[in-house]
């Protein structure tokens, strides 16, 4: 007897390398990240923010390499939690799942808020509309993302590919234009601390505080991993997609940040504000409209990609019954995790309206969420690096390589510790300047969620520890090791 649609797994072999790469690329929101995330970092890093971008690129590339090594053997919609459960311990995998299930669904409302801000700030004045009416645009963005997610991964991923190409093209063209216009002001000194001149954040203090938000710009390079069960040849496709997206967008961030800095002036970047539209007006005239369209496009594409990653994680957690089993339901026609898509919609709308209306400022509200996302994701990146080391020491000793499985993970961990401390308000070193309230509200929310998760984990260990142990399971109908090598690997469980 065949399975009903709700009992089947996700759509197998539905998307190829191109769509998987752009899942990660659009999750990073190249246009919005440059216009807002990295620009917000400039308020701390000043003219040295380009250095903060390089630091974020190096750290994320180390994590991408570790994810690639783990995804070769553990292709799973659970991604991070499967990696850490197998590499470290199921209890760690459970806590990673718990925190990822909290922060990843917050990425979409972060972008809904920024979408509302973009339209209300730059489009409304052209028509004499009130800038306070940002929220209808945020809700419209949520509705679009819901429809794309509900219709399934092929529609969602292919839409993301088209949107991603447009936004990257516009900002790369503008950045090259700015570099050319800067002429003799071009200088590699922006990649040092020479221009880290924001009061209270001079030198490396400013660079590492800025790196909180340059890392935010990179968050999403790993978003291909939760699509492993829907990608063709996932144990090859996922590693390539994660690494390629990190490198390509990293270079894009370096070029665009450098272009803005040398054109605007490295010594006065503290006054940059949200100046990308002004830069476009200065060199393109009416062409500034393209920048606005790219930013709107980027907000929708990013929230779409983050929704894909979040709903697949919720689906995976529902499948092992760590979260309500209804989240594992698959739409019989579209093969989408439709109940998880509904949950993502509710979370997105509630978080958007609550914080946006509470602080009367969608821009500030978006960065309160952003800080929470960084605080939640950075420890996961660190744990993935540790998992990579231990997984190859324990289960794949014949493939163990000191550079790939020791040096790279350790360097990745070292890069992320200062940024985490700054975001969490921890003054661990003299060169770290903690962020202030209300940005640190994010750290409080994450801490409360983590405490609840620890209590829940203790309960499960006492009553149903099998749910925790299933975080180590790779759910595929065929053993990927047989497909890849012809030799059986560790036992897998079919959906």
C-alpha positions as CSV (number, residue, x, y, z in Angstrom):
1,X,0.0,0.0,0.0
2,X,1.4,3.4,-0.9
3,X,1.8,6.1,1.6
4,X,-0.5,9.1,1.7
5,X,0.8,12.5,0.9
6,X,1.0,13.4,4.6
7,X,3.0,10.4,5.4
8,X,5.6,10.7,2.6
9,X,8.8,12.5,3.1
10,X,9.9,15.8,1.5
11,X,10.2,15.9,-2.3
12,X,13.3,13.9,-3.2
13,X,15.7,15.1,-6.0
14,X,13.5,18.2,-6.5
15,X,16.3,20.8,-6.9
16,X,19.8,20.9,-8.2
17,X,23.1,22.7,-7.3
18,X,22.0,26.0,-8.8
19,X,18.8,26.3,-6.7
20,X,20.6,25.0,-3.6
21,X,23.4,27.6,-4.0
22,X,20.9,30.4,-4.3
23,X,19.0,29.1,-1.2
24,X,22.1,30.0,0.7
25,X,22.9,33.2,-1.3
26,X,19.4,34.6,-0.9
27,X,19.3,33.7,2.8
28,X,22.2,36.1,3.2
29,X,20.1,38.8,1.5
30,X,23.0,40.3,-0.4
31,X,21.4,43.7,-1.0
32,X,19.7,44.2,2.4
33,X,22.8,42.9,4.2
34,X,25.0,45.5,2.5
35,X,22.4,48.3,2.9
36,X,21.5,47.5,6.6
37,X,23.4,44.8,8.4
38,X,26.9,45.9,7.4
39,X,25.8,49.5,7.4
40,X,24.7,49.1,11.0
41,X,28.1,47.6,11.7
42,X,29.6,50.8,10.4
43,X,28.2,52.7,13.4
44,X,30.8,50.7,15.5
45,X,33.6,50.0,13.0
46,X,33.6,53.3,11.1
47,X,36.0,53.3,8.1
48,X,37.5,49.9,9.3
49,X,34.3,48.0,8.7
50,X,35.9,46.4,5.6
51,X,38.2,44.6,8.0
52,X,35.2,43.4,10.0
53,X,33.8,42.0,6.8
54,X,37.0,40.1,6.1
55,X,37.0,38.7,9.7
56,X,33.4,37.5,9.3
57,X,34.3,35.9,5.9
58,X,37.2,34.0,7.3
59,X,35.2,32.7,10.3
60,X,32.2,31.7,8.2
61,X,34.4,30.1,5.6
62,X,36.0,27.9,8.3
63,X,32.5,26.9,9.4
64,X,31.4,26.3,5.8
65,X,34.3,23.9,5.3
66,X,33.3,22.0,8.4
67,X,29.7,21.9,7.3
68,X,30.8,20.6,4.0
69,X,32.8,17.8,5.6
70,X,29.8,16.8,7.8
71,X,27.2,17.1,5.1
72,X,29.1,14.5,2.9
73,X,28.1,11.8,5.4
74,X,25.1,13.3,7.2
75,X,22.7,14.8,4.6
76,X,19.6,15.7,6.7
77,X,16.9,18.2,7.0
78,X,18.0,18.4,10.6
79,X,21.4,19.7,9.4
80,X,23.1,21.4,12.4
81,X,21.4,19.3,15.1
82,X,22.2,16.1,13.2
83,X,25.9,17.1,12.9
84,X,26.3,18.0,16.5
85,X,24.4,15.0,17.8
86,X,26.5,12.6,15.8
87,X,29.7,14.5,16.3
88,X,29.5,15.5,20.0
89,X,26.5,14.0,21.8
90,X,22.7,13.7,21.3
91,X,22.1,16.1,24.2
92,X,24.1,18.7,22.4
93,X,22.2,18.0,19.2
94,X,18.9,18.4,21.0
95,X,20.0,21.8,22.4
96,X,21.2,22.9,19.0
97,X,17.9,21.9,17.5
98,X,16.1,23.8,20.2
99,X,18.0,27.0,19.8
100,X,18.0,26.8,15.9
101,X,14.2,26.3,16.0
102,X,14.0,29.6,17.9
103,X,16.4,31.8,16.0
104,X,15.9,30.6,12.4
105,X,12.2,31.4,12.3
106,X,13.1,35.0,13.5
107,X,15.1,35.7,10.4
108,X,12.0,36.1,8.3
109,X,10.3,38.8,10.6
110,X,13.7,40.6,10.7
111,X,13.4,41.0,6.9
112,X,9.7,41.8,7.1
113,X,10.6,44.7,9.4
114,X,13.3,45.9,7.0
115,X,11.0,45.5,4.0
116,X,8.5,47.8,5.7
117,X,11.2,50.3,6.6
118,X,12.6,50.4,3.1
119,X,9.2,51.1,1.5
120,X,8.1,53.6,4.1
121,X,11.4,55.5,4.2
122,X,12.3,55.7,0.5
123,X,9.1,55.1,-1.5
124,X,6.4,56.8,0.7
125,X,7.9,60.3,0.5
126,X,7.8,60.1,-3.3
127,X,4.0,59.9,-3.1
128,X,3.4,61.9,0.1
129,X,2.4,58.9,2.1
130,X,2.9,58.5,5.9
131,X,6.2,56.9,6.9
132,X,4.3,55.3,9.8
133,X,2.5,52.9,7.5
134,X,5.4,50.5,7.3
135,X,3.5,47.5,8.7
136,X,1.2,46.8,5.7
137,X,4.3,46.2,3.5
138,X,5.7,43.8,6.2
139,X,2.5,41.8,6.2
140,X,2.5,41.7,2.4
141,X,6.0,40.3,2.5
142,X,4.9,37.6,5.0
143,X,2.0,36.7,2.7
144,X,4.2,36.3,-0.3
145,X,6.7,34.1,1.6
146,X,3.9,32.0,2.9
147,X,2.5,31.3,-0.6
148,X,6.0,30.4,-1.9
149,X,6.7,28.1,1.0
150,X,3.3,26.4,0.7
151,X,3.7,25.7,-3.0
152,X,6.8,23.7,-2.4
153,X,10.6,23.8,-2.7
154,X,10.8,24.0,-6.5
155,X,8.7,27.1,-6.8
156,X,10.3,28.7,-3.7
157,X,13.9,27.9,-4.7
158,X,13.6,28.9,-8.3
159,X,12.0,32.2,-7.4
160,X,14.9,32.8,-5.0
161,X,17.4,32.2,-7.8
162,X,15.9,34.9,-10.0
163,X,15.6,37.4,-7.2
164,X,19.2,36.7,-6.0
165,X,20.7,37.3,-9.5
166,X,19.0,40.7,-9.8
167,X,20.0,42.1,-6.4
168,X,23.6,41.0,-6.6
169,X,23.9,42.5,-10.1
170,X,22.7,45.9,-9.1
171,X,24.9,46.3,-6.0
172,X,28.1,44.9,-7.7
173,X,27.6,47.4,-10.6
174,X,27.1,50.2,-8.1
175,X,30.1,49.2,-6.0
176,X,32.4,49.1,-9.1
177,X,31.1,52.5,-10.1
178,X,31.9,53.9,-6.7
179,X,35.4,52.4,-6.7
180,X,36.1,54.0,-10.1
181,X,34.7,57.4,-9.0
182,X,36.9,57.3,-5.8
183,X,40.0,57.6,-7.9
184,X,43.0,58.5,-5.7
185,X,41.0,57.8,-2.5
186,X,41.3,54.1,-3.1
187,X,43.4,52.6,-0.3
188,X,44.1,49.2,1.4
189,X,44.3,51.0,4.7
190,X,40.6,50.5,5.2
191,X,41.5,46.8,5.9
192,X,43.4,47.9,9.0
193,X,42.3,49.6,12.3
194,X,43.5,53.0,11.1
195,X,40.0,54.2,10.4
196,X,38.2,52.6,13.4
197,X,37.5,56.0,14.9
198,X,34.0,55.7,16.4
199,X,34.1,57.2,20.0
200,X,34.2,54.4,22.5
201,X,34.8,51.8,19.8
202,X,38.3,52.8,18.6
203,X,40.7,50.1,17.1
204,X,39.8,46.5,17.5
205,X,36.9,47.3,19.8
206,X,35.1,48.8,16.9
207,X,36.1,46.1,14.5
208,X,34.8,43.3,16.7
209,X,31.6,45.2,17.6
210,X,31.1,45.7,13.9
211,X,31.8,42.0,13.2
212,X,28.5,41.2,15.1
213,X,26.6,42.7,12.2
214,X,29.0,41.6,9.4
215,X,28.6,38.1,10.7
216,X,24.8,38.7,10.6
217,X,25.3,39.5,6.9
218,X,26.8,36.0,6.4
219,X,24.2,34.1,8.4
220,X,22.4,31.9,5.9
221,X,25.4,30.6,4.0
222,X,24.6,27.3,5.7
223,X,20.9,27.5,4.7
224,X,21.5,24.9,1.9
225,X,22.1,22.2,4.5
226,X,18.4,21.8,5.6
227,X,17.5,21.1,2.0
228,X,19.6,17.9,1.9
229,X,16.6,15.6,1.6
230,X,15.2,17.6,-1.4
231,X,18.4,18.1,-3.3
232,X,19.9,15.9,-6.0
233,X,23.0,14.0,-4.9
234,X,23.0,15.8,-1.5
235,X,26.3,14.5,-0.1
236,X,28.0,16.3,-3.0
237,X,25.6,19.2,-3.7
238,X,25.3,20.5,-0.1
239,X,29.0,20.8,0.6
240,X,29.6,22.6,-2.7
241,X,26.7,24.9,-2.2
242,X,27.6,25.9,1.3
243,X,31.2,26.7,0.5
244,X,30.5,28.3,-2.8
245,X,27.9,30.7,-1.5
246,X,30.1,31.7,1.4
247,X,33.0,32.6,-0.9
248,X,31.0,34.3,-3.6
249,X,29.0,36.5,-1.2
250,X,32.0,37.1,1.0
251,X,33.9,38.6,-2.0
252,X,30.7,40.6,-2.9
253,X,30.6,42.0,0.7
254,X,34.2,43.0,0.6
255,X,33.9,44.8,-2.8
256,X,30.7,46.6,-1.9
257,X,31.8,47.7,1.6
258,X,35.2,48.8,0.2
259,X,33.5,50.8,-2.6
260,X,31.2,52.6,-0.2
261,X,34.1,53.4,2.2
262,X,36.5,54.8,-0.3
263,X,33.9,56.9,-2.1
264,X,32.2,58.3,1.0
265,X,35.5,58.8,2.8
266,X,37.0,56.4,5.3
267,X,37.5,59.1,8.0
268,X,33.9,60.1,8.0
269,X,32.1,56.7,7.7
270,X,30.6,57.3,11.2
271,X,28.2,59.7,9.4
272,X,27.3,57.2,6.7
273,X,23.9,56.3,8.2
274,X,21.8,54.3,5.7
275,X,23.6,56.0,2.9
276,X,23.5,53.5,0.0
277,X,20.5,55.3,-1.6
278,X,22.3,58.6,-1.3
279,X,25.4,57.0,-3.0
280,X,23.2,55.8,-5.8
281,X,21.6,59.2,-6.2
282,X,25.1,60.8,-6.4
283,X,26.5,58.6,-9.2
284,X,23.4,57.3,-10.9
285,X,20.8,60.0,-10.5
286,X,17.4,58.5,-11.1
287,X,19.0,55.1,-11.2
288,X,18.7,55.1,-7.4
289,X,15.3,53.4,-8.0
290,X,17.2,50.2,-9.0
291,X,18.8,50.1,-5.6
292,X,15.4,50.4,-3.9
293,X,14.1,47.6,-6.0
294,X,17.1,45.5,-5.3
295,X,16.6,46.0,-1.5
296,X,12.9,45.2,-1.7
297,X,13.7,42.1,-3.8
298,X,16.4,41.1,-1.3
299,X,14.1,41.4,1.7
300,X,11.6,39.0,0.1
301,X,14.2,36.6,-1.2
302,X,15.9,36.4,2.2
303,X,12.7,35.9,4.1
304,X,11.8,33.2,1.6
305,X,15.1,31.4,2.0
306,X,15.1,31.6,5.8
307,X,11.5,30.3,5.8
308,X,12.7,27.3,3.8
309,X,15.4,26.6,6.3
310,X,13.2,27.2,9.3
311,X,10.3,25.0,8.1
312,X,12.6,22.1,7.2
313,X,14.1,22.3,10.7
314,X,10.7,22.4,12.3
315,X,9.6,19.5,10.1
316,X,12.7,17.5,11.1
317,X,12.0,18.1,14.8
318,X,8.4,17.2,14.4
319,X,9.4,14.0,12.7
320,X,11.3,12.8,15.7
321,X,8.5,14.2,18.0
322,X,10.8,16.6,19.9
323,X,8.2,19.2,18.7
324,X,4.6,18.4,18.0
325,X,4.3,15.7,15.3
326,X,1.9,17.8,13.3
327,X,4.9,19.8,12.1
328,X,6.0,16.6,10.1
329,X,2.9,16.7,7.9
330,X,3.7,16.9,4.2
331,X,1.2,18.5,1.8
332,X,-0.1,15.7,-0.5
333,X,0.2,17.7,-3.7
334,X,3.0,20.2,-3.1
335,X,5.2,18.0,-0.9
336,X,5.9,21.0,1.4
337,X,5.9,20.8,5.2
338,X,2.7,22.9,5.2
339,X,2.0,22.9,8.9
340,X,5.5,24.2,9.6
341,X,4.9,26.8,6.9
342,X,1.8,27.9,8.9
343,X,3.8,28.1,12.1
344,X,6.5,30.2,10.4
345,X,3.8,32.6,9.2
346,X,2.4,33.1,12.7
347,X,5.8,33.5,14.3
348,X,6.8,36.0,11.6
349,X,3.7,38.2,11.9
350,X,3.6,38.2,15.7
351,X,7.3,39.1,16.0
352,X,7.1,41.7,13.3
353,X,4.1,43.6,14.8
354,X,5.1,43.1,18.5
355,X,8.6,44.6,18.2
356,X,7.9,47.0,15.4
357,X,4.9,48.6,17.1
358,X,6.5,48.4,20.6
359,X,9.6,50.4,19.6
360,X,7.7,52.5,16.9
361,X,10.8,51.9,14.7
362,X,11.0,48.9,12.4
363,X,14.7,49.5,11.8
364,X,15.6,49.3,15.5
365,X,13.2,46.4,16.0
366,X,14.9,44.5,13.1
367,X,18.3,44.8,14.8
368,X,17.0,43.7,18.2
369,X,16.0,40.5,16.4
370,X,19.3,40.5,14.5
371,X,21.3,40.5,17.7
372,X,19.2,37.6,19.0
373,X,19.9,35.7,15.8
374,X,23.7,36.3,16.0
375,X,23.7,35.3,19.7
376,X,21.9,32.1,18.9
377,X,23.7,31.1,15.7
378,X,27.3,31.8,16.6
379,X,27.5,29.2,19.4
380,X,26.0,26.7,16.9
381,X,28.7,27.6,14.4
382,X,31.3,26.9,17.2
383,X,29.7,23.6,18.1
384,X,29.6,22.5,14.4
385,X,33.4,23.1,14.3
386,X,33.8,20.9,17.4
387,X,31.5,18.3,15.9
388,X,33.6,18.2,12.7
389,X,36.7,17.3,14.7
390,X,35.0,14.7,16.8
391,X,33.0,13.1,14.1
392,X,36.1,12.4,12.0
393,X,38.1,11.2,15.0
394,X,35.3,8.8,16.1
395,X,33.5,7.6,13.0
396,X,35.7,8.5,10.0
397,X,39.2,7.9,11.2
398,X,40.3,6.6,7.8
399,X,39.4,10.0,6.3
400,X,40.8,12.1,9.2
401,X,43.0,15.1,8.1
402,X,44.7,17.4,10.6
403,X,44.3,20.5,8.5
404,X,40.6,20.0,7.6
405,X,39.5,18.4,10.8
406,X,41.6,20.1,13.5
407,X,43.2,23.3,12.3
408,X,40.2,24.7,10.3
409,X,37.7,24.1,13.1
410,X,39.9,25.6,15.8
411,X,40.6,28.7,13.8
412,X,36.9,29.0,13.2
413,X,36.1,28.9,16.9
414,X,38.8,31.5,17.6
415,X,37.3,34.0,15.1
416,X,33.7,33.8,16.5
417,X,34.4,34.1,20.2
418,X,34.9,37.9,20.2
419,X,31.8,38.6,18.1
420,X,29.7,36.5,20.4
421,X,31.0,38.2,23.5
422,X,30.3,41.7,22.0
423,X,26.7,40.7,21.0
424,X,26.0,39.0,24.4
425,X,27.3,42.0,26.4
426,X,30.2,40.0,27.8
427,X,33.4,42.0,28.3
428,X,35.8,39.0,28.1
429,X,38.8,41.0,26.7
430,X,39.9,44.6,26.8
431,X,39.3,44.9,23.0
432,X,35.7,43.9,23.3
433,X,33.0,46.6,23.8
434,X,29.6,45.1,24.6
435,X,26.5,46.3,22.9
436,X,23.9,48.3,24.8
437,X,20.1,48.0,25.5
438,X,17.8,47.5,23.7
439,X,20.0,45.6,21.3
440,X,20.9,43.2,24.2
441,X,17.2,42.3,24.6
442,X,18.0,39.6,22.1
443,X,20.5,38.0,24.4
444,X,17.9,37.9,27.2
445,X,15.3,36.2,24.9
446,X,17.8,33.6,23.8
447,X,18.9,32.9,27.4
448,X,15.3,32.4,28.5
449,X,14.6,30.0,25.6
450,X,17.8,28.1,26.3
451,X,16.8,27.6,30.0
452,X,13.4,26.3,28.9
453,X,15.2,23.9,26.5
454,X,17.5,22.5,29.2
455,X,14.5,21.9,31.5
456,X,12.7,20.1,28.6
457,X,15.7,18.0,27.8
458,X,16.0,16.9,31.4
459,X,12.3,15.9,31.3
460,X,12.8,13.9,28.1
461,X,15.9,12.1,29.5
462,X,13.7,11.1,32.4
463,X,10.7,10.0,30.4
464,X,11.5,9.5,26.7
465,X,15.2,9.7,26.0
466,X,14.7,8.1,22.6
467,X,13.5,11.4,21.2
468,X,16.8,13.0,22.1
469,X,18.8,10.1,20.7
470,X,16.9,10.4,17.3
471,X,18.6,13.7,16.7
472,X,21.5,11.6,15.5
473,X,19.4,9.9,12.8
474,X,19.7,10.6,9.1
475,X,16.3,10.2,7.5
476,X,16.8,9.0,3.9
477,X,15.1,6.2,2.1
478,X,18.4,5.1,0.7
479,X,21.7,4.9,2.5
480,X,23.8,7.7,1.0
481,X,27.0,5.7,1.7
482,X,25.7,3.0,-0.6
483,X,24.9,5.6,-3.3
484,X,28.3,7.3,-2.9
485,X,30.7,4.5,-2.4
486,X,28.9,1.2,-3.0
487,X,29.6,0.3,0.6
488,X,27.1,0.4,3.5
489,X,27.5,3.0,6.1
490,X,25.9,3.5,9.5
491,X,22.3,2.3,9.7
492,X,19.7,4.9,8.6
493,X,16.0,5.2,9.4
494,X,13.5,5.7,6.6
495,X,10.7,8.2,7.1
